[in-house]
Amino acid sequence: MTELVKLIALGRKYQKLWPIKGELSVIFKEPKIITLCLLVQKTAPAIACLSFVAQFTYFGADVIPRALAMSLLIVSMPYQGLIWLGHRSQQPLSHNLINWCSEIRTQMVNAGMYVKPVTPKASYMDMAQLLNDAYAKLNKAFQLP
């Protein structure tokens, strides 16, 4: 159970760290999933309540177990997204992505910033931190390689 809680916490951290940019959503799934997670976090409780009330109103007390199960499934959807994000944040980067991150790091170093080196065991969380720093500190000068 604590492993699941850790994944959710990592997912929240990754969700806050990843820059939501249009050019990144073409390459990565994260911006789309993060946007969807944020939407579901806001709307899932209301949808679950409406679903339960509608089923109870139209079909009576016989469907309470089924309506409750469906409502719990709807309420769990934001957590499913956070678990996926937490799992993804720990995945190692491919060789191509490590090279790409190294190019971004070179741009940042050339701009006079200190950035820790990209290691061969870098994860998606490391890449999210690098991209977030690049967008925050380089502003308009930052170009995706």
C-alpha positions as CSV (number, residue, x, y, z in Angstrom):
1,M,0.0,0.0,0.0
2,T,2.8,2.4,0.8
3,E,4.2,1.7,-2.7
4,L,1.0,2.9,-4.2
5,V,1.0,6.1,-2.1
6,K,4.6,6.7,-3.2
7,L,3.6,6.4,-6.8
8,I,0.7,8.8,-6.3
9,A,3.1,11.3,-4.6
10,L,5.6,10.9,-7.5
11,G,2.8,11.4,-10.0
12,R,1.7,14.7,-8.3
13,K,5.3,15.9,-8.3
14,Y,5.8,14.9,-11.9
15,Q,2.5,16.6,-12.8
16,K,3.6,19.9,-11.3
17,L,7.1,19.7,-12.7
18,W,6.3,18.9,-16.4
19,P,5.9,22.0,-18.5
20,I,2.6,22.1,-20.4
21,K,3.8,23.4,-23.8
22,G,2.2,22.8,-27.2
23,E,5.5,21.7,-28.8
24,L,6.0,19.1,-26.2
25,S,2.5,17.6,-26.5
26,V,3.4,16.6,-30.1
27,I,6.4,14.5,-28.8
28,F,5.2,13.3,-25.4
29,K,2.0,11.9,-23.9
30,E,2.5,13.8,-20.6
31,P,0.9,17.1,-21.4
32,K,-2.2,15.4,-22.6
33,I,-2.4,13.1,-19.6
34,I,-1.7,15.9,-17.2
35,T,-4.4,18.1,-18.7
36,L,-6.8,15.2,-18.6
37,C,-5.9,14.4,-14.9
38,L,-6.4,18.0,-13.9
39,L,-9.8,18.1,-15.6
40,V,-10.9,14.8,-14.0
41,Q,-9.7,15.9,-10.6
42,K,-12.1,18.8,-10.8
43,T,-15.1,17.0,-12.3
44,A,-15.0,13.4,-11.1
45,P,-16.6,13.9,-7.7
46,A,-19.6,15.7,-9.3
47,I,-19.9,13.1,-12.0
48,A,-19.8,10.3,-9.5
49,C,-22.5,12.0,-7.3
50,L,-24.7,12.7,-10.3
51,S,-24.3,9.1,-11.5
52,F,-25.2,7.7,-8.1
53,V,-28.2,9.9,-7.7
54,A,-29.5,9.3,-11.2
55,Q,-29.3,5.5,-10.9
56,F,-30.9,5.6,-7.5
57,T,-33.7,7.9,-8.7
58,Y,-34.6,5.9,-11.8
59,F,-34.0,2.4,-10.7
60,G,-34.6,2.4,-6.9
61,A,-32.7,0.9,-4.0
62,D,-32.0,-2.4,-5.9
63,V,-29.1,-0.8,-7.8
64,I,-27.3,0.8,-4.8
65,P,-24.4,-1.6,-4.9
66,R,-23.9,-1.2,-8.6
67,A,-24.3,2.6,-8.4
68,L,-21.8,2.8,-5.6
69,A,-19.3,0.7,-7.4
70,M,-19.6,2.8,-10.5
71,S,-19.3,6.0,-8.4
72,L,-16.1,4.7,-6.8
73,L,-14.7,3.8,-10.2
74,I,-15.3,7.3,-11.4
75,V,-13.8,8.9,-8.2
76,S,-10.7,6.7,-8.6
77,M,-9.9,7.9,-12.2
78,P,-7.7,10.9,-11.1
79,Y,-5.6,8.5,-9.0
80,Q,-5.2,6.1,-11.9
81,G,-3.7,9.0,-13.9
82,L,-1.4,10.0,-11.0
83,I,-0.3,6.4,-10.7
84,W,0.6,6.3,-14.4
85,L,2.5,9.6,-14.1
86,G,4.4,8.3,-11.0
87,H,5.3,5.1,-12.8
88,R,6.4,7.0,-15.9
89,S,8.5,9.4,-13.9
90,Q,10.7,6.6,-12.8
91,Q,11.2,5.1,-16.2
92,P,14.7,5.4,-17.7
93,L,15.2,7.6,-20.8
94,S,16.1,6.0,-24.1
95,H,19.5,6.8,-25.6
96,N,17.9,9.2,-28.1
97,L,16.2,11.2,-25.3
98,I,19.4,11.3,-23.3
99,N,21.2,12.8,-26.3
100,W,18.3,15.3,-26.7
101,C,18.5,16.3,-23.0
102,S,22.3,16.7,-23.4
103,E,21.6,19.2,-26.3
104,I,19.2,21.1,-24.1
105,R,21.7,21.2,-21.3
106,T,24.4,22.5,-23.7
107,Q,22.1,25.4,-24.7
108,M,21.6,26.2,-21.0
109,V,25.3,26.0,-20.2
110,N,26.0,28.3,-23.2
111,A,23.5,30.8,-21.8
112,G,25.6,30.9,-18.6
113,M,23.5,28.6,-16.4
114,Y,24.7,25.8,-14.1
115,V,22.9,22.6,-14.9
116,K,23.8,19.2,-13.6
117,P,25.1,16.7,-16.2
118,V,22.7,14.3,-17.8
119,T,23.6,10.8,-16.7
120,P,23.1,7.6,-18.7
121,K,20.6,6.5,-16.0
122,A,18.4,9.6,-16.3
123,S,14.7,9.2,-15.8
124,Y,11.7,11.1,-17.1
125,M,11.6,13.0,-13.8
126,D,15.1,14.3,-14.6
127,M,14.0,15.3,-18.1
128,A,11.0,17.1,-16.7
129,Q,13.2,19.1,-14.3
130,L,15.6,20.0,-17.2
131,L,12.7,21.1,-19.5
132,N,11.0,23.0,-16.7
133,D,14.3,24.9,-15.9
134,A,14.9,25.5,-19.6
135,Y,11.5,27.1,-20.2
136,A,11.6,29.0,-16.9
137,K,15.1,30.4,-17.2
138,L,15.8,30.7,-20.9
139,N,12.5,32.2,-21.8
140,K,12.3,33.1,-25.5
141,A,15.9,32.1,-26.2
142,F,15.1,28.4,-25.6
143,Q,14.7,26.4,-28.8
144,L,13.9,22.7,-28.9
145,P,16.7,20.9,-30.6
